Amino acid sequence: MNKLIPAIRVKNLSFSYDTQKILEEVSMDIYESKVTAIIGPSGCGKSTFIKCLNRMNELETQVQVEGRVEFYNQNIYERRVNLNRLRRQVSIVYSKPNIFPMSVYDNVAYGVKIVGWRPKVEIDEIVEAALKDADIWDEVKHKIYKSALDLSIGQQQRLCIARALAVKPKVLLMDEPCFGLDPTASMKVENLIQSLRFRSELTIVIVSHNLPQVVRVSDFTAFFNFNENRIGRLVEFGLTKKMFNSPNDSRTRDYVLARIG
Ligand SMILES: Nc1ncnc2c1ncn2[C@@H]1O[C@H](COP(=O)(O)OP(=O)(O)OP(=O)(O)O)[C@@H](O)[C@H]1O
């Protein structure tokens, strides 16, 4: 494996919603150009963790954060950080597609237009490229000015990925992107992740309960679990192959064995 460069370094991160502590002292690196999977039992803080990586959970409620999250050496929790810029560079796709009630085109162009004025022809090119990158262009090219709400859920999810890709993020966070999709739609999203995986300019973090899928799509895996106080902790982090074949920690082994045997 080539030299690993951390795109994001998480150092002693603890996180609370109001006074309820959710995560405690998480430290790990997220390597550039790799796919890192976050696994663990329901409620242990996986979604919370990835939303800490672009400060998305601050939009929801009062939060407390300790420790550091460094995105290419800059602590994103410093006061002077431009959150809009951060969230373009570290973009997120949720488990439930958050389609805007507008056309397919406008859904993808949305983030691009916010950044600043560009000639329409340039936006057209960006929209087409993003839809191609998200492997949905052939399905929507004849209806890009029609409402995105008329697409299937699987198509809506790939449209959300196109929207995220259109602003050229360095890191793409995916929170259970195949949740609720039928097997065919889920496979399309998985194939898309595989094709994005081999783009050197993109780093991917994916939360998933689907462990066979994690094995197929990820390079590294982080296993989170509750500690004795029901607070989420990172138990083990390493190469996906190693984590699934010979984990260091018995809790990782038990979790993996219970789910894929
Ligand atoms: N906005 C919020 N305000 C308060 N508590 C929250 C909020 N979002 C999540 N929580 C709580 O944080 C804890 C961790 O939730 P989180 O969604 O991060 O877990 P998860 O591991 O991703 O779970 P799942 O696998 O079921 O999606 C839960 O107890 C949840 O109720």
The ligand as an SDF file (V2000), in Angstrom:
LIG
                    3D

 31 33  0  0  0  0  0  0  0  0999 V2000
  -30.0150   15.6000   17.5210 N   0  0  0  0  0  0  0  0  0  0  0  0
  -29.9270   14.8250   18.5940 C   0  0  0  0  0  0  0  0  0  0  0  0
  -30.2130   15.3060   19.8240 N   0  0  0  0  0  0  0  0  0  0  0  0
  -30.1070   14.5340   20.9210 C   0  0  0  0  0  0  0  0  0  0  0  0
  -29.7080   13.2370   20.9040 N   0  0  0  0  0  0  0  0  0  0  0  0
  -29.4140   12.7040   19.7150 C   0  0  0  0  0  0  0  0  0  0  0  0
  -29.5090   13.4570   18.4950 C   0  0  0  0  0  0  0  0  0  0  0  0
  -29.1380   12.6550   17.4740 N   0  0  0  0  0  0  0  0  0  0  0  0
  -28.8300   11.4560   18.0250 C   0  0  0  0  0  0  0  0  0  0  0  0
  -28.9970   11.4810   19.3550 N   0  0  0  0  0  0  0  0  0  0  0  0
  -28.7340   10.3810   20.2890 C   0  0  0  0  0  0  0  0  0  0  0  0
  -27.3580   10.0420   20.1730 O   0  0  0  0  0  0  0  0  0  0  0  0
  -27.1870    8.6460   20.3350 C   0  0  0  0  0  0  0  0  0  0  0  0
  -26.3730    8.1080   19.1640 C   0  0  0  0  0  0  0  0  0  0  0  0
  -27.1510    8.2190   17.9870 O   0  0  0  0  0  0  0  0  0  0  0  0
  -26.5330    7.9290   16.5550 P   0  0  0  0  0  0  0  0  0  0  0  0
  -27.6130    8.1310   15.5560 O   0  0  0  0  0  0  0  0  0  0  0  0
  -25.2880    8.6930   16.3950 O   0  0  0  0  0  0  0  0  0  0  0  0
  -26.1800    6.3710   16.6870 O   0  0  0  0  0  0  0  0  0  0  0  0
  -25.8870    5.3160   15.5420 P   0  0  0  0  0  0  0  0  0  0  0  0
  -24.8120    4.4250   16.0390 O   0  0  0  0  0  0  0  0  0  0  0  0
  -25.6590    5.9900   14.2410 O   0  0  0  0  0  0  0  0  0  0  0  0
  -27.2850    4.5250   15.5110 O   0  0  0  0  0  0  0  0  0  0  0  0
  -27.9930    3.7220   14.3120 P   0  0  0  0  0  0  0  0  0  0  0  0
  -27.0560    2.6360   13.9070 O   0  0  0  0  0  0  0  0  0  0  0  0
  -29.2410    3.1810   14.9380 O   0  0  0  0  0  0  0  0  0  0  0  0
  -28.2610    4.7130   13.2130 O   0  0  0  0  0  0  0  0  0  0  0  0
  -28.5780    8.0470   20.4580 C   0  0  0  0  0  0  0  0  0  0  0  0
  -28.8490    7.8320   21.8270 O   0  0  0  0  0  0  0  0  0  0  0  0
  -29.4770    9.1160   19.8950 C   0  0  0  0  0  0  0  0  0  0  0  0
  -30.7490    9.0730   20.5070 O   0  0  0  0  0  0  0  0  0  0  0  0
  1  2  1  0
  2  3  1  0
  2  7  2  0
  3  4  2  0
  4  5  1  0
  5  6  2  0
  6  7  1  0
  6 10  1  0
  7  8  1  0
  8  9  2  0
  9 10  1  0
 10 11  1  0
 11 12  1  0
 11 30  1  0
 12 13  1  0
 13 14  1  0
 13 28  1  0
 14 15  1  0
 15 16  1  0
 16 17  2  0
 16 18  1  0
 16 19  1  0
 19 20  1  0
 20 21  2  0
 20 22  1  0
 20 23  1  0
 23 24  1  0
 24 25  2  0
 24 26  1  0
 24 27  1  0
 28 29  1  0
 28 30  1  0
 30 31  1  0
M  END
$$$$
